[in-house]
Amino acid sequence: MKQKITFEDVINTELIKKYMKDNNLSKREFARKCNLNVWNLDAVLQGRNCRVVYFTKIAKAMDVQLHNLFLQKIINS
């Protein structure tokens, strides 16, 4: 039987949190930089919202390619 893949298995939320910490950005400041509202950013960080458009905005704000937000173990599977 295949193992169910969860949000935490796919998205590197720790990378996003580290970026915010390294750049001294609050959730509000980072959400503004991403052109998201705080609720959507918080939902992404908690694994409750998986819209690609949000990940695209976050990657752009972090100046990384979208695939960098995905965990390597999924990419290499």
ChimeraX attribute file (.defattr): number of C-alpha atoms within 10 A of each C-alpha:
attribute: neighborCount
match mode: 1-to-1
recipient: residues
	/A:1	3
	/A:2	4
	/A:3	5
	/A:4	6
	/A:5	9
	/A:6	9
	/A:7	16
	/A:8	14
	/A:9	14
	/A:10	16
	/A:11	22
	/A:12	16
	/A:13	19
	/A:14	12
	/A:15	15
	/A:16	18
	/A:17	16
	/A:18	12
	/A:19	14
	/A:20	16
	/A:21	12
	/A:22	9
	/A:23	10
	/A:24	11
	/A:25	15
	/A:26	13
	/A:27	18
	/A:28	15
	/A:29	15
	/A:30	23
	/A:31	20
	/A:32	14
	/A:33	16
	/A:34	20
	/A:35	14
	/A:36	17
	/A:37	15
	/A:38	17
	/A:39	12
	/A:40	16
	/A:41	23
	/A:42	16
	/A:43	12
	/A:44	20
	/A:45	20
	/A:46	12
	/A:47	15
	/A:48	12
	/A:49	15
	/A:50	14
	/A:51	10
	/A:52	10
	/A:53	9
	/A:54	17
	/A:55	20
	/A:56	17
	/A:57	17
	/A:58	24
	/A:59	18
	/A:60	14
	/A:61	15
	/A:62	18
	/A:63	9
	/A:64	12
	/A:65	12
	/A:66	15
	/A:67	13
	/A:68	13
	/A:69	20
	/A:70	19
	/A:71	16
	/A:72	14
	/A:73	9
	/A:74	11
	/A:75	10
	/A:76	6
	/A:77	5
